[in-house]
Amino acid sequence: MLYEDRNRERHEVRGRLVVGADGRDSRVARLAGIRGRVRPHNRFFYWGYYRGVKPADGRSRMWLGDPDCAYVFPNEDGKTVVLTAPGRARRDEYRADPEAAFRAGLARLTEGPDLTEAEREGKLLGKLDLPNVWRPASRGRVALTGDAALSSDPLWGIGCGWAFQSAEWLVDATAPALRAGGDGLEAGLRRYRRTHLRRLGPHHLMIADIASGRPMNPYERLLYRASARDPHVLRAFEAVGTRRRSPALMFRPDLLARTVVAGR
């Protein structure tokens, strides 16, 4: 693989396998000429880490709006991350006064977090542009893992999980050939690319579609209501939401019927 340093001098790096694990703006992918498919993200993010958020019951909470979203996730060491993900129409509001807009966004939530006695540690953080990027997980003898291969809406907390999972798939697919020192590496990388596409592709497409900020469709409204009323639908929804099962599970005939009945 060729790269150019700050003095515009070109150098060649040789290796049996080059791995890019360098995030959504991956330089390894750019140097290897691996382009990604970009789907726009029509929400942005402001968040902070707090102590003393109520209710203090250790439960994660998420609000899915049309299009504004938010979540409260308890972290380690007694901290809780509180995040708002407004639609792009609110960008000027947040730019003018991020603190006031952030609190106003939380105040609009039904049974939202109580920050009256909470103390924030550090600054209020913001990220205005986070496009969804999907690159082939391997090409030639270059492999990509984590956000370098697939950068989806962070609202769903997929970053570290997909990074560790894709790294495990890559090791399983390539370690035998690398240890043996013979042929077979290309075949292993093809297996890794297929596994990555099959296991994560459906989730990425669903997440990127929701990240567009479009209004909820009728089935999504039924599904969210049904998940609060029917334990069978809830378990299926949880399995898809935690990426243990494919989104196709929610279209199984028996679950479809239960969703329609419970969600009316």
Buried (B, 14 or more C-beta within 10 A) or exposed (E): BEBEEEEEEEEEEEEEBBBBBBBBEBEBBBBBEBEBEEBEBEBBBBBBBBBBBEEEEEEEBBBBBEBBBBBBBBEEEEBBBBBBBBBBEBBEBBEEEBEEBBEBBBEEBEEBBEBEEBEBEEEBEBEEEBBBBBBBBBBEBBBBBBBBBBBBBBBBBBBEEBBEBBBEBBBEBBEEBBEEEEEBBEEBBEBBBBBBBEBBEBBBBBBBEBBBBEEBEEBBEBBBBBBEBBEBBBEBBEBBBEBEBBBEBBEEEEBBEBBEEBBE
